[in-house]
Amino acid sequence: MELFILNAAGKQNDECFASICSESSMFVSQRRFILKTCGTTTPLQCLEPLLLLVTKYAGFDAVEDVYYSRKNYKRPELQQSPHCNFEQEVAVLDSFFKDGAAYCLGSVNRDCWYLYTLHPLRGPRRGTTEPDQTLEIMMTDLDPEIMSIFTREECSSAAEATLRSGIDKLLPDMIIDDYLFEPCGYSMNGISKTEEGPKLASVSITISF
């Protein structure tokens, strides 16, 4: 998998580093690595080099949990191995993790959500104190007038698109790393430090004509 970092500097606070890559958002903290991708990227191909890097530079030799999920593809024939189907993805994950479980939420012949995580969950993870909650929202067929905000024709910069859309208000005191593609499309990472722990936001917008 090739990732082209669009903003090498990224954004960070004392708990997390965030960077926008081509079709991807990456978050790195002391004990967690998050990679959100879209398009025809192949995120599972990063598992082996990522585990080697974590061992070499962070000194960790065990994985506490894995969370891999995605919606069923609209055009599965365009995807590259190992993302041609969920069974193939599960086989790759099982080759790295011996205690994994795969699920399908929803109807397999309609919109559904695939999920893979380590199983079973036997109480709290060792040394884990930070909250771990995720909310993912996917929207389609949105108002074209609103979506035009995320085009170079309507906005001259990512900062302008972020403000006009109200995305800057997702998290209080959020540090924002955003990018407006040419001629259209938008990505944003946000990190915020709160009393409850770090909070992350990621927005990816693709526009089809």
N, C-alpha and C positions, 0 to 999 in steps of 0.2 A: 504494500500500500504506500503510495506516495502522498505526502502531505506537504503542501506549500504554505508556509507561515506568512500570512499577509501583513501581520504587524509583529515583527520580531520582538519588540519591546514588551508587548502585552500590557496587562495591568495586574497589580498585586497589592495585597496588604500583608500584615504579618501572619496571616493564616492560610492564604491561598494565592496561587498565580493562575491567570487566565490568559489564553491566547486564541485568536481567530486564525484558523487554517483554511485552506481551500475546501469548501463544502463541510467544514468541521469546526467544532468548538472544543477546546481542551482546557481542563482544569486540573491543577496539581496542588495537592496539599500534603501535609506531613505523612498521612497514612492512606491517602486515597488518590486514585487517578480516574478521571472521567473524560470520556471521549464521545461526543455526540456527532454523528455524521448523517449525510443525506446523499442523494444522487446514486452514483455507482461506485462509491468507495468500498473498500474491503477491510473494515476495522478488525476483524478477527485475525488478519495476517500480522497484526502488531503484537499479538500475545507473546510469542516466543522472545522477540527482542526486548519487549517491555519487561518481562520477568527477569531476563538477564541483567538489564540496566538497574532494576530495583535491587537485585542482590548485590551488584557491584558497587553502586553508589550510595544506596540507602541502608544496606546491611540487613534487609529483611529476607528471610528464607522461607516464609509461609504466607499463604493467602487466606485471609479470614472469610471473605465473602466475595462473590461475583454476581453481578446483576447485568444481564444482557437482554434487551427487549427491543421489539420493533413491531410496527403494523405490517400486515400483509402487503406485498408490493402490488402497485397498479400495473407495472410492466416487468414481471419477473424475468422475462426472456432477455432483458437488457442487463441483468446483474451478472457479476463475475464470481467465479468460485472463490471462497466456499459459500457464497451467498445466493446460490441458485434456488435453494429451498431450505426450509427450517431444519429438516432432517439432516442435511449436510452440515449446517451450522452446529447442531447439537453434537454431531460426531466429532467435530473439531474441538468443541468445548470439553467433551468427555475425555478427549485424549490428554488434556491438561489437568482436569479436575475430576477426581474419582468419586466425589460425593454430590454430583449435580442432579438437578431435576428440571424437566422441561414441561411447559404448560402452554395451552392455547386458550385464550379467553375470548369467547364468542364463537360464531359459526365459521367453520373452516372454508365454506364456500361463499362467504360474504366478508364484510369487514370484520377483522379479528385482530387480536394482539398476542404476539408470541413472547414468551418469557422463559428465561433460563436463570436459575439461581442455585446456590449451594443448599443442600438439604440432607438431613433435617436440621432445623434451627433449634438447637438445644440451649435455650436461655440466652442471656446477654453475651455478646462477644467479649473475649478477654481484652481488658484495657479500653473498651469502647465506652465513652461517656457522652459524646456529642450526639444530638438527635439526628435521625436519618429518615426524612420524609421526602417523597418526590411527588410532584404534580406535573403531569404532561398533558398538554392540550394541543390537538391537531384540528385545524380548520381549513375548509375548502369552499369554493364558490363564494368568495367574499365580494363585497361591493367594489367594483372596478375603480370608482372615484376615490375611495379610501386607499386602495392598493396602489394607486398612482403616486402616492407619497414616496414609495420605495423605488422610484425610477429617477435616473439622472435628468430627465426632462422636467421633472417637478421639483426636485431638491438638488442642490449643488453639492451637498456633503452629507456624510453619515450623521453628523451631529444634528443637522437640520431635520433629517428624517426621524431621528430619535425623539426630538422635542415635539415636532408636529404630530407624531403618532401617539404621544403620551407614554411611550415605552420607558422614558426616564423616571416614571413614577412607580414602577413595579416594586422596588424595594427602597426603603428609606436609606438615605446616605449611601447610595449605591455608586461604586466606582465602575465606570462604563468603558468598555472597549467595543467600538462599533465599526462597521465597514459597509459602504454602499457600492455595489457592483456596477459595472458598465455593460449594457445600458440599464439593467434593472436587477433587482435582488438585494437582499440585506441580511447581515448577520450581526449579532450583538451578544456580548458576554457581560454579565454584571456580577460583582461580588460585594458583599456587605457584611460587616462584623456587627453582631448584636449580642445582647446579654445571653440569649439562648444558644449562641454559637454562630458559626459562619453560615451565610445564606448565599445561594447562587441562582442566577437567572440566565437563561440562554434563549435567544429568539433567532429563528432562521426563516426567511421568507423567499419563496420562489414564485416567480410570475411567469405564466405561460400566455402567449398571444395566439 
